[in-house]
Amino acid sequence: MNDARRAQRGDLAPEAVIENVRPSVDAGRFAAKRIVGEPIEVTADGFAHGHEKTLCTLRYRGPGERDWAELDMEFLGNDRWRGSFTPGSPGLWQFQLTCRVDYLESWREGFARRIDPADVRLAARIGAQLVAQSLARASGADRERLAALGRTLETEQDAAKLRAASQDATAFALARKHAPRDAQCETVAFPVAVERARARFSSWYELFPRSASGEPGRHGTFEDVEERLDEIAAMGFHIVYLPPIHPIGRAKRKGRNNVPVASDGDVGSPWAIGAEEGGHTAIHPQLGTIADFRHLVRGAKLRGMEIAMDIAFQVAPDHPWVAEHPEWFRRRPDGSVQYAENPPKKYEDIYPIDFETADWRALWQALHDVVAFWAREGVEAFRVDNPHTKPFAFWEWLIAEIRREHPNAIFLSEAFTRPRVMHRLAKLGFSQSYTYFTWRVTKPELTEYFTQLSQDDSREYFRPNCWPNTPDILPYHLQDASPAMFRLRLTLAATLASAYGIYGPAYELCENRPRDPGTSEEYLDSEKYEVKHWDRGDPASLAPLVTRLNAIRNAHPALQSDASLAFHDTDSDHILCYSKRSGSDRILACVNLDPHNTQSAWVDLDLAALGLPEDASFTVHDELSGASYPWRGRRNFVMLDPGRAPAHVFSVIA
Amino acid sequence: MNDARRAQRGDLAPEAVIENVRPSVDAGRFAAKRIVGEPIEVTADGFAHGHEKTLCTLRYRGPGERDWAELDMEFLGNDRWRGSFTPGSPGLWQFQLTCRVDYLESWREGFARRIDPADVRLAARIGAQLVAQSLARASGADRERLAALGRTLETEQDAAKLRAASQDATAFALARKHAPRDAQCETVAFPVAVERARARFSSWYELFPRSASGEPGRHGTFEDVEERLDEIAAMGFHIVYLPPIHPIGRAKRKGRNNVPVASDGDVGSPWAIGAEEGGHTAIHPQLGTIADFRHLVRGAKLRGMEIAMDIAFQVAPDHPWVAEHPEWFRRRPDGSVQYAENPPKKYEDIYPIDFETADWRALWQALHDVVAFWAREGVEAFRVDNPHTKPFAFWEWLIAEIRREHPNAIFLSEAFTRPRVMHRLAKLGFSQSYTYFTWRVTKPELTEYFTQLSQDDSREYFRPNCWPNTPDILPYHLQDASPAMFRLRLTLAATLASAYGIYGPAYELCENRPRDPGTSEEYLDSEKYEVKHWDRGDPASLAPLVTRLNAIRNAHPALQSDASLAFHDTDSDHILCYSKRSGSDRILACVNLDPHNTQSAWVDLDLAALGLPEDASFTVHDELSGASYPWRGRRNFVMLDPGRAPAHVFSVIA
């Protein structure tokens, strides 16, 4: 197509098309998730009608950039293309693909097959026309080189010399560089949410600051928490997550074990946020001051860790907003403020916020300002309480707004709810999500659920964060359970998921007493309603196992992402076997799901998933016990005594 | 949310969202394909945050309609919804989904769980507010009914009576009908290309009219074709497809067996379209007149069949357009018109059309007018020659334009090319597509390919039409092959695909002589370049088998679509077993892929795919041989002698 014709093509659609772009979430409506410093591989189908060759380019730009960087994609055959770029900073990146007919290469390909000299000479003139189009867009040395090429193709009579000219790859690369591109097709811009590595690989430790004091009976403070940081860092955690640290409401305060009326001295639930001392940007006076908090945040950073805040957008009746912004709350027909309820249950110590209030813009801004306040205090990780009870549009807006100023902000969605709702929250921006791991116990349950999490399309946006317990959930299988069961669930969480957490010290001390055995997942004497004193010096503490597991996680890149997770067959319902891989780093876990009895199994390894040949000989080194075994081929034997260890966590040395 | 607040919500996004809409092709960019009179089932995820109940509606409209019909969707649990509508006419239909929070049902659900009478009374007032919103939008009897309900909820003091009022399903259905809907979310409109049933279920018979004369040496005419119609109808075909019927170019005409220079009396290829007698809207004088053609079209319709035209957008050098519209063709640098070529091969009897010419609007319109011309002559099926060498945008535009005036038009894409290109053509509107069946021979090849065709997402838009041969393709496995091989390939095509065709009488007469054995798929003495005389009375003709297979197809709805295709294991590499189902109609085919030897196998039936219980006893009735056998459970035995029959084509009687 020559220039004059191109000028007249008007709204004639480009010949080339692009389909099947990856990564994409809902055709580009939402961002795929990636990590700073790791190449983003983009693939697509790009093609035109007929036999013309096409050329695809990948454009990308970082947060706030207007200009695109551009590179040629690699042709994989069968109309498939691949390209990649490595985001160097966190934030919202974008990529876009273009595809166009490569008239120059199409001409060269046909030209090489021509035999008749007269035909060769005539076809060379067509090549000259194509080169002239590039020449018109080139300058300087490029222009001279293209002019020379064009002259040869235009005037040379010797077919052999013409053929030689057509094979000048350098000159034709130049011609392609300057070729007209007005008839190319372009995709929409696909967003990629690029986060720091902690968004994918993180070990969380939740603790109540008020129970951090070493002395029974004394209310803990930030200073007490700071004194515990060395110990938590030694256990290998990355993120210390604190339940809400704000003033706790006094009106309708709940007592110990959630009884409706508090007794004198009852401290209330930290999630009943707000009192006369202030609301979501204030600090509970008994914990310390903002200066103490800053000191704690710095203290965590000094130890290579960070503090995560709890974002719970609800208020106690005496939260200052209730008086200052009555329009942010629903009213009952009798004029009273609507409390939280799940009929016939009433939660009169909590007022939900009305996100659809007529004054929603001011409300949303105020909520944004809460998060921004703590982000400015150096907090970069936020665990969001019950995000599924607030509008989707709010979270999508809030997270984008906060990330614009604070691109390192990580948001963990505590939404234990229906799967579609959990996925939607992940799509719209949450970095990580709580999962159903908490209730997945059997071999088929674990296999099915983690295969889905790691292999479904949702892995582009849904990053699981697995918790064996939380302050709200002492699952039935942990109620009155043995330390072996606690070891087992801990080991599963730490090796199945690159992000996991425990609520401690309850977990490592195997706190197993339910308030209502078998009918509720509440802890007896729950820390949610009282100050606890934990005997962390208990020799039965699982802290050594926690420490060992986190050390393995920190040393092995295989455990730092989830996409490579593969399950291997075993001939026992009790032995679960799975592996993860990162390059030549391979972890193979064989877990005994029976906490009561020794179990053994023949394992049938999927050697391809491990990147090993069928008849491979290799060593498996148990990172928990320190023992090594020579293994060979697919079939190998394991035996596990739950009294000694829940699992082999092998590194595979090929 | 009350009205005053809603009025102020401004651009506050709706709470509810919709995801995962089916059927959709590329997120609604292209139309899914369906058939007139058959319900279109639409599914989606529709949900909001929190625990509010939602309500999804399905809207749809037919071609040219401005208003949507609307119906409530059925809730399937787990945030899934289903609805369906039945298109009553062919054309481009659209559907759209809405989802909104159902405040009324959410209120009723919570209300039913309230116990405390004071709480019940207060909550009833909230219900009254919701009913008032509906009341404001209702009139007549609805208004009166809602007013009464509102009064009860507002003023009644007796909790039992309030509970009874809240359980009045009829009144609340009215309230829901009139509830405000300004905060609902809506999807884009998803297109569905609705075609007549022949677009999915059709048996094609291709013949060259010029060979239709009964007398050796005489050029056939439309009248001769008409005389053959009874016989073709008796064989059970639906569509008689004629290669181009236009004047054949004389300039550079090719001779028999495609030799470069024609001899006197050589008739040329019908695909070299155009001569002094006219172009794409003219009729080759030796075939007859337009009146004869009209008579033929009517004759086919009288017999329940139809004539398909060949649309080949290319011209012979003496096509009138070459002189009238020189700008529609590319020029070589010496000023000559660019002929078709695949260097070093030249096809100087064919000029491609330049679809990207500066005059493309006039050109495209002229090409459209060609199709429209024949559509006005009553032709409703078009087999398009090499659509993959013309721009995608052209076909998308052309097919939509033609269908607007002629919604019954069926387009068959003859694109034997790369898979992505074939799929793109199907997406943009072709009703059916030629396939790789022509070259899929072994059990794994057939199983993989047909599983993909019938089960992949592409089944929403790609409808296979399977041909064992074409005038261009005598595949290697049919070259010098026995009648048993011809019977085998015919049986596979007719039972694997709801649309299939043969090029006859070459096929039923087992024409097996290649021009260049093993190196080309061209027939010896190809009908493309000469008039043939076929001995249709040959007692070895496969016409009886063709007749039987088409009769089975016409009698069994199971064979009239592809989505239910399922393969069943057998313990022989030679025995292929598959089934199709439509309600209680079940066809089970067991095919011997070895045309030389008797083969037997144990078949391991997937009884679930057949809709049968695991221990079912049933009768299989061979529709080819007439024999019946009692079968039981999964494992059953078959033995097939290729000298007698290529297959059992069982109907399964449970």
Chai-1 contact restraints between the chains, C-beta under 6 A:
chainA,res_idxA,chainB,res_idxB,connection_type,confidence,min_distance_angstrom,max_distance_angstrom,comment,restraint_id
A,M1,B,E356,contact,1.0,0.0,6.0,A-B,restraint_1
A,R5,B,A358,contact,1.0,0.0,6.0,A-B,restraint_2
A,Q8,B,A358,contact,1.0,0.0,6.0,A-B,restraint_3
A,L12,B,W360,contact,1.0,0.0,6.0,A-B,restraint_4
A,A13,B,A393,contact,1.0,0.0,6.0,A-B,restraint_5
A,E15,B,P391,contact,1.0,0.0,6.0,A-B,restraint_6
A,A27,B,A27,contact,1.0,0.0,6.0,A-B,restraint_7
A,D45,B,R420,contact,1.0,0.0,6.0,A-B,restraint_8
A,F47,B,R420,contact,1.0,0.0,6.0,A-B,restraint_9
A,H49,B,H388,contact,1.0,0.0,6.0,A-B,restraint_10
A,H49,B,P391,contact,1.0,0.0,6.0,A-B,restraint_11
A,H49,B,F392,contact,1.0,0.0,6.0,A-B,restraint_12
A,G50,B,T389,contact,1.0,0.0,6.0,A-B,restraint_13
A,D79,B,R418,contact,1.0,0.0,6.0,A-B,restraint_14
A,D79,B,R420,contact,1.0,0.0,6.0,A-B,restraint_15
A,G110,B,P343,contact,1.0,0.0,6.0,A-B,restraint_16
A,R113,B,P343,contact,1.0,0.0,6.0,A-B,restraint_17
A,R113,B,P344,contact,1.0,0.0,6.0,A-B,restraint_18
A,R114,B,P343,contact,1.0,0.0,6.0,A-B,restraint_19
A,R114,B,P344,contact,1.0,0.0,6.0,A-B,restraint_20
A,I115,B,P344,contact,1.0,0.0,6.0,A-B,restraint_21
A,L122,B,R332,contact,1.0,0.0,6.0,A-B,restraint_22
A,L122,B,P333,contact,1.0,0.0,6.0,A-B,restraint_23
A,L122,B,D334,contact,1.0,0.0,6.0,A-B,restraint_24
A,R125,B,P333,contact,1.0,0.0,6.0,A-B,restraint_25
A,R332,B,L122,contact,1.0,0.0,6.0,A-B,restraint_26
A,P333,B,L122,contact,1.0,0.0,6.0,A-B,restraint_27
A,P333,B,R125,contact,1.0,0.0,6.0,A-B,restraint_28
A,D334,B,L122,contact,1.0,0.0,6.0,A-B,restraint_29
A,P343,B,G110,contact,1.0,0.0,6.0,A-B,restraint_30
A,P343,B,R113,contact,1.0,0.0,6.0,A-B,restraint_31
A,P343,B,R114,contact,1.0,0.0,6.0,A-B,restraint_32
A,P344,B,R113,contact,1.0,0.0,6.0,A-B,restraint_33
A,P344,B,R114,contact,1.0,0.0,6.0,A-B,restraint_34
A,P344,B,I115,contact,1.0,0.0,6.0,A-B,restraint_35
A,E356,B,M1,contact,1.0,0.0,6.0,A-B,restraint_36
A,A358,B,R5,contact,1.0,0.0,6.0,A-B,restraint_37
A,A358,B,Q8,contact,1.0,0.0,6.0,A-B,restraint_38
A,W360,B,L12,contact,1.0,0.0,6.0,A-B,restraint_39
A,H388,B,H49,contact,1.0,0.0,6.0,A-B,restraint_40
A,T389,B,G50,contact,1.0,0.0,6.0,A-B,restraint_41
A,P391,B,E15,contact,1.0,0.0,6.0,A-B,restraint_42
A,P391,B,H49,contact,1.0,0.0,6.0,A-B,restraint_43
A,F392,B,H49,contact,1.0,0.0,6.0,A-B,restraint_44
A,A393,B,A13,contact,1.0,0.0,6.0,A-B,restraint_45
A,R418,B,D79,contact,1.0,0.0,6.0,A-B,restraint_46
A,R420,B,D45,contact,1.0,0.0,6.0,A-B,restraint_47
A,R420,B,F47,contact,1.0,0.0,6.0,A-B,restraint_48
A,R420,B,D79,contact,1.0,0.0,6.0,A-B,restraint_49
